Amino acid sequence: MKRIFSGVQPTGNLHLGNYLGAIRNFVGLQDDYECIYCVVDLHAITVWQDPEALRAQTREVTAAYLAAGIDPKRSIIFNQSQVSAHAELAWIFNCVIRMGWLNRMTQFKEKAGKHRENASAGLFVYPSLMAADILAYKATHVPVGDDQKQHLELTRDTAQKFNNDYGVEFFPITEPLILGAATRVMSLRDGSKKMSKSDPSDMSRINMTDDSDAIAQKIRRATTDPELLPGPEALDAEGQVPEERRKERPEAWNLLGIYAALSDQNWAQVLAEFEGSQFSSFKKALTEVAVEKLGPIGAEMKRLQQDAAYVDGILKEGAERANAVALPILREVQEIVGFLRP
Ligand code: AQP
């Protein structure tokens, strides 16, 4: 059986990158996999979260899952802290994973920045918890954005080392699934930075709950360059954008990539449509498709966020189902490790 695990942190400001890079893909995967979708609140508190805001943000991510089309009857939707196997397995993995592995994680370096000594220990061992999230369900596949590839590699290494250390064939070596045209959506203000929840400028991202006016304004003000839009001859033989070209015009390629993803077209189709166009006319088309695709999802998210009892009920039921899968696996791990359970 093929099983997917994935999660989104409830850290507020869910944006187009989270939608195109993650949540939208989660929906399609339901047809081919048993899917477990988590709101990873244990991960969220690796950086400070106001408790009241954290509760609201947890409901926001749940609402986004539901509004985007994840079906809670087919897939398991729950928040991480309700299933204690995540934290328990993470501890065991803290004792399997080597310091050297964690020291190489680029995301820790980016997030801790110059204030490494002040970062929480949780942020440093974040990849250990991520390995536990995935392996507590023996997930066979994980859909990941580019930015999470290194962490998944660490999960694979952890499974391998655990199996070797204890002489068992217990954990699967989980495979990545890189999906979708816009796997990496960049900031609307600076095409070299990824679109991010924690960017202090709200103009840098399109939030999933932005209304049509906000979407239009953000796209209108998005950074561009003075040239006309490129044609299909800019693509390589595989129909992809060569890295050096992307670096020359990061903002233009970012907006074109967003358009391609939202309109379900490939690069060649989009470039054929807009070759030689001004940004002004392209931005109108981009606004139209963004409003058409995100508008209904944002509206449904807002409606669900008003109904906390319903959303909490979904999470409770999901946690019970998640626990039923994870607990027997955790018990086997405890047995393998040698924990006595009289
Ligand atoms: N810009 C992006 N483009 C494509 N995919 C993205 N994801 C995030 N940003 C982009 C994908 O969204 C999923 C959930 O992300 P997360 O909330 O667990 O953590 P993150 O990657 O740290 O997200 P942010 O938005 O960048 O938050 P902050 O600012 O808090 O760090 C993941 O699958 C991720 O790949």
Residues whose N, C-alpha, C, O or C-beta is under 5 A from the ligand:
A	BS01	AQP	G7 V8 Q9 T11 G17 N18 G21 A22 P143 V144 G145 Q148 A182 T183 R184 V185 M186 K194 M195 S196 K197 S198 D199
